[in-house]
Amino acid sequence: MILETMSNRITQLFNIQYPIIQAGMIWCSGWKLASAVSNAGGLGLIGAGSMYPDTLREHIQKCKKATDKPFGVNVPLLYPDLEEHFRIILEEKVPVVVTSAGNPKTWTKVLQEDGAKVVHVVSNVKFARKCEEAGVDAIVAEGFEAGGHNGREETTTFCLIPIVRQAVNLPLIAAGGIANGAGIFGALALGAEGVQVGSRFVASVESSAHPSFKERVINAQEGDTELSLKQLTPVRLLKNKFYQDVKAAELRGATNLELAQLLGSRRAKRGMYEGDLEEGELEIGQAAAIVRDIKPAGEIVQEMWQELLEAKAKFCKEW
């Protein structure tokens, strides 16, 4: 099916057909998912946060073989091996780098001087302005609905987008709570020029998430996630035994050290990659309640864009 495409600052910046960016989610977004999204006309991202340096290089090289379209790597700046990760990204000439959870000034110029487009993820206006000062090419403004690591402000996406749009002039990508074409249409109406989608792509054939986690995602209901660990590093989790243990610890006034020990070093891998649905950390957004099936990532891109076109046509007709 050939669909009407869009040309704006985001599609032009990344040289893509649709302003749909697949989030670089730890344990869920390897080369198979990234290449599938890029081949479908969006921008696929490899999630480097869960990868050792050699693993990241392998995924980048396999992604290059699987697609001749632009793709990127997401690098959370709070993880170890950062210098080695960026050395590999520079050596492999990755065209797009999305950074998060840290200072955008640290790596932006180095990456840009080597030809990469740099995007940084923010959850408030203060850091959006810092991104503009740092000279990034675009911003992802991620609302409270999003899965994974999140902002403490609890600003929802549809409040965050217009206030960030007023504050900065950079190309703006909306993230958090967007899992269908109607959500994309709404984000664009509020001033975004593209969207970053995570939870919907977790439930894709190419996602490296464990099948049990994918099934848990598509069966999630409204209210099945909550932002936890706010005093340590905020993260939205599906409610399970691990989540209940975290909540109990927070209620009794656990210290950051105690929470860090409870979290441990393998909770996310144990849950999302290995499929331990009780003791594992299950990071997902509120949009999981919208997702009801597992399908190829390319079909998801096409479906979301078709839904957007239908929403646009319906709005214009009814208006």
N, C-alpha and C positions, 0 to 999 in steps of 0.2 A: 504494500500500500504506500503510495506517495502522498505525503501530507504537506500542507502549507507550512513553510518554515518561518523563522523570524530573524531579522537582522537588527541587532542593537549593539551596545558597547560590549556586552558579555560574549555574544556569539562571535563578534569580530576579534575581541581580545584573544580568545582561545581557538578561533577558527573552527567552530562547531556549528551544527545545523540547529540544534535546539538548546535553549539556555537552561539545561538540566545538568547539574553536577552531582555525581554520585559521591556521597561522603566517604572519607577514608577511615572506615571503622576498624578498630582493633579486632583481630581474630575472624573478621567477616569479609574483608575486602582485599583479596589477593589479585594476582594478574588475570585470572579467569574472569572475575567480575569486572575489573577495570576495562579490560579489552572488549568485553561484550557491550558495555555501556558506550564506549567510544565508537565501536563499530556501528552502533545504532543511531549515532548522531549527537549523543551527549558527551560529557567529559567524565571519563572513569578515573578514579583515584585508587592507588595502592595505599593501604594503611600501614605505615612504617612503624607505628607505635608498638606493635606486637612482634616485630621482626628483629633478629640479630642482623648485623651488617651484611654478612654473606648471604643470608636469606633474602634481604632486600635487593641485593644485586641480582640474584637469581630471578626474582619476580619482575624486576625492571626488564631484564633481558628477554624473559619469556613474553612479557607484554609487548615488547617491540616486535617480536616475531608473530604475535597474534593479531596485531592491528597496525595499519599504516596511518591511523588517525592520531590526533593529539591525545595525550593522557597525562596524568600527574601523580605526584606522591604527596600524601598528607604526613606531616611530621609534628607530633605534639612536642613542644619544647621542654616538657617536664620529665622526659624519659632519658635513660643513659645512652651512651654511644652516639651522642649527637654529632660530634665532629666527624666520626667515621661515616655516619649516615649521609651527612652533607658532602663529604668527599666522594662518596659513591654516586650520589645524585649529580654532582658536577662532572664526574668522569663519564657517566652514562648519558649526559646531555638531556636530562629529563626536561621537557618543555614547560611544565607547570608545577609549582611547588606551593602547597597550602600549609601554612604554619599555624599553630594554635598554642594556647596555654603558656604564653611567655612574651618576651619583649620583641616586637617585630623589627626593631632596629638592628638586632644582633646579626641577622643573616641576609636581610633583604638586598642590600647593595651588592654583596658578594655574589648572590644568585643572579641578580639582574645583569651584572657585568659579564656573566657567562652566558647570557641570552635567555634565562628562564623568566617566565611571568610569575610574580609572587603575589599570593593572596593570604590574608590573615583573618582568623576567626575572632570575633568580638561578641560580647554580650551586653555592652553598654556604650553610651555616647563618648565617655571619657576615652576609652581605648580605641574607638573609631577615629577620634581626632589624633591620637598618637600614631595610628596607622597612616593617616594622611601625612603627618610630619615625617614619618619614616620613609615615605615614598612608595608604598606598596602599589601594585597595579589594580587591586580590587579588594573589597571587604566582604566577608561573610558575616552577616548579623544574625546570630543564633539565639532564638528565644528559649524561654523556660521549658517549653514543651519537649525540647530535643532530648534524645537519648545520650548516654555517655556523659562525659564531663561537661559541666554546665556552669552558668553564672550564678552568683549568690543573690543577685537582685530580684530574681523571679519575675522578670519582665517578659511578658508573652510576645511571641513573634509579631502579632498584628499591632501591638503597641510599639515594639522596638523599631520596626522598619520605618514608619513615618518619622520618628524622632531622629533616627540616624540619617535618613534622607535629608532632613532639614539641616543637619549639623555638618555634613561633609558632601563633597562633590564627586567622590570616587565611584566607579562602577560598583553596584551594590547587589549582593546575592542574599536572599532570604533563606533561613534554615530554621527548622523546628516545627513539627506538627504538619508538615506538607507531605502527603502521600498519594495525591491524585491531581487530576487536571484542574478541578475547581479550586483547590488550594493554590496551585500555581497562578491561576487567574487572579485570585484575591491578592496574592503577594505582589504581582505585577501592578495591580491597581493601586496599591499602597506606596509604590515608588521603587520597588525592587526591579532589577533588570535580568535577574535569573534566580534560580532556586537551587539549594543543596538538599538532597534527599538521602536519608540514611535508612530508617526503619523499613521502608518499602523494599529496598534492595537487600536487606538482610534475608527477606523471604523470597529469594530468587534462586533459581537452579544453580547459578554459578557462584553464589555466596559460599565462602568457606566455613560458615557457621555450621555447627553440628545439626543434623536432621531433627533431633529432639528439641533443640532450641528454636529452630524454624517453626516446628509444630506449635510450640508454646507461644510463639509470637502471633501466629495466625489465629490462635484461640484466645488471645488476650482481650479483655473487655475494658470498658471505661473504668478508670480508677484502679487498674491493676499495676500501675507504676507510681513511683514516688521519688522525689529528689532526696537523696540521703547523703550522709557524710559531709554535711555542709561546713562543719568546723575544720575538716581535714582537706578534702578536695571534692566539691559537690559532684555527684554523679546520679543520674536517673536510673533506677533499677526496677525490674519486675519483682513483685512481691513473692518471696519464697522463704525458706528457712534462714538462709544467710541474711536476707533483708531484715527478717524479724530479729535475728541476733544483733544486727547493727542498731536497729531501732531501740532495742532493750538497753544496749550499752550506752547509747546517747541519752536515754531517759534517766539512767542512773548517774549521769555525769562523767562518763569515761573520758580519760585524757586523750590527747592526740596520739600519744605513744600506744595506749591501749587499743585505740581504733586502728592504728596502723598495723599492730600485731594481729588483730582480728582479720583485717583485710589480707594480710600476707602478700606473697609475691606471685601466686599462681591462681588467685580466685577467678579472674576474668577468663583465663585460658580454660580453667576447670569447668566453668559454666558454659561459655559461648562456643568454645572449640571442642571440648571433650564431652559436653552434654550432661554434666551433673546439674540437674535442675533444682536440687535442694541446697547443696553446699556451695554451688558455684555462684559467681557474680554475673547476673544477667542484665546487661546494659541495653536498654531499648527506649524509644520515645513514646509519648502519648499516642502518636499516630499508629501504633500497633493495633489499636482498637478499630482502625479503619481497614487494616490489611486482612484479607480473608483467604488468600490463596498463594501458592508458590508457583512461580512461572519463570521462564527465561527472562533475563534482564533486558534483552532487546525488545521483547514484547511489552515489558513494563514501560520502557521509554515511549514506545509507540502508543500504548494505551493512555498514558498520562497526557501526551500531547493531543491525541484525539479528543480526550475529555476536555482539555482546555479550549480547543476549537469549538466544541459543542457548547461549552459554558459561555464563550464569547458570543456565539451566534444567538443563543437563547437570551442573553442579557440585552443585546442590541435590538432584538425583535420585541422583547417585552417593554424596553425602555421607550 
